[in-house]
Amino acid sequence: MKKMKLRIHTWPEKILKKRTKKVENIDESLRETLSEMLTLMRVSGGAGLAGNQAGLDLQLVVIESEDQIFKLINPVIIKQEGKITFAEGCLSFPDLELEVKRKKRIVISALDEFARKVTIEAEGLLAVIFQHEIDHLNGITFIDRVSIFQRIKAYPKLKSIARRTKNGMCE
């Protein structure tokens, strides 16, 4: 994997709307990339980060919640139930928070950083974070999950984020 300096990509950068590619080769370079993503997420004040948010066209997710760290490759939701509404923020949409309807409980299947298959059950906030990051891998952002009313209400902030992105201020 070619080394590159990772940064948070912000709306409306095209990579955020792109469905990411499955990871085929898990090696030391990929593990380093996951660690770099985790560091980027932490210094940016996030709870999760998807590959495309860091500029990578790869199905990678890092999450830190309640002293648990997840570094996942090719994650998919295999079971979901219940409903929860949660105020979500996103590193790719600085200073924007929206009420998003999600599933309350989910089960994820993925590979860990050592290519071992893992199954993770999550509920509440952790389930929300997983759904948010897996959406990113599929080119779906949280503004795609809210009502038109919420989008209209968020328009001034979205316009501001787009202006800062265009001016290169969100790096």
LUMRO-112576 format. One record per residue (C-alpha): x, y, z; residue in one letter. Coordinates in steps of 0.001 Angstrom, whole numbers, plus 500000, padded with zeros to 6 digits. Layout:
<recs>
XYZa
...
</recs>
This chain:
<recs>
500000500000500000m
501364503383498975k
502016505743501905k
500061508971501999m
499364511607504588k
495882511008505913l
493485513871506590r
489787514233507290i
487889514741504049h
484928517053504449t
481634517527502699w
481086517851499742p
484291516054498678e
483429513324496158k
485189510518498016i
482494510710500724l
479819509675498204k
481891506816496784k
481321503175497686r
484679501894498903t
486533498818497651k
486922495594499580k
490349495018501056v
492023491988499497e
495453492035501126n
495993492423504871i
499639493108505707d
501826495221507988e
501321498279505802s
497541497997506195l
497910497595509974r
500000500796510025e
497299502561508021t
494650501460510543l
496817502796513380s
497250506096511525e
493481506277511049m
492970505710514781l
495419508520515604t
493727510852513095l
490321510039514590m
491552510726518123r
493267514045517346v
490137515110515453s
487896514282518416g
485874511525516781g
484492508192517951a
484814506512514555g
486449506976511171l
485855505233507849a
488472504744505145g
486965507209502692n
486784509913505373q
490578509596505574a
490920509639501771g
491245505877501317l
489093503966498836d
489087500951501151l
486609499263503478q
488392500181506696l
486833501383509950v
488324502398513277v
486126502987516326i
486844503816519936e
484027503706522464s
483982503019526185e
487634501881526267d
487082499496523351q
489074499893520142i
487956498316516891f
490094498173513742k
487908496476511164l
488273495452507552i
485338494844505178n
482663495193507911p
479044494345507112v
475890494380509205i
474451490873509263i
471599491400511734k
469700494419513005q
466671495070515174e
464865497724517143g
464921501477516640k
466802504342518212i
467097508029517416t
470404509611518230f
471994513045517819a
474960512313515572e
477942514371514574g
480531513572511913c
484162514530511403l
483380515124507722s
480655517619508707f
482334519799511371p
479990521487513859d
476876519790512479l
474693517526514604e
471547515813513332l
468934513462514821e
469279510176512923v
467067507079513148k
469076503874513379r
468702500270514487k
469097499780518241k
470936496447518074r
473158495106515333i
475553492281514612v
478633492979512477i
480840490561510572s
484342491751509636a
488015490917509600l
490320492277512274d
493746493727511504e
495260490218511529f
492745488834508982a
490750486935511623r
487008486816511138k
485163488591513965v
481512488924514859t
480550491874517031i
477232492512518735e
476515496142519528a
473660498042521106e
472816501694521679g
475593504228521067l
478103501634519839l
475547500279517349a
474948503833516107v
478682504412515600i
479069501162513652f
476095501980511419q
477384505510510799h
480855504289509758e
479593501381507636i
477276503838505874d
480368505894504980h
481937502820503350l
478830502580501170n
478958506241500154g
476116507199502500i
476486510155504859t
474296510934507820f
472595513786505955i
471269511097503593d
469492509533506595r
467551512574507809v
464298514207506767s
464158516948504167i
463118519293506988f
466358518578508872q
468390519073505690r
466763522431505036i
467359523464508648k
471024522371508345a
471529524180505017y
473372527240506439p
475881524977508232k
476256522745505159l
476930525815503032k
479573526956505531s
481230523517505585i
481266523429501774a
482840526892501653r
485569525908504149r
486200522659502249t
486545524562498992k
488961526994500631n
491008524119502079g
490362525098505679m
489098521684506825c
492335519727506886e
</recs>
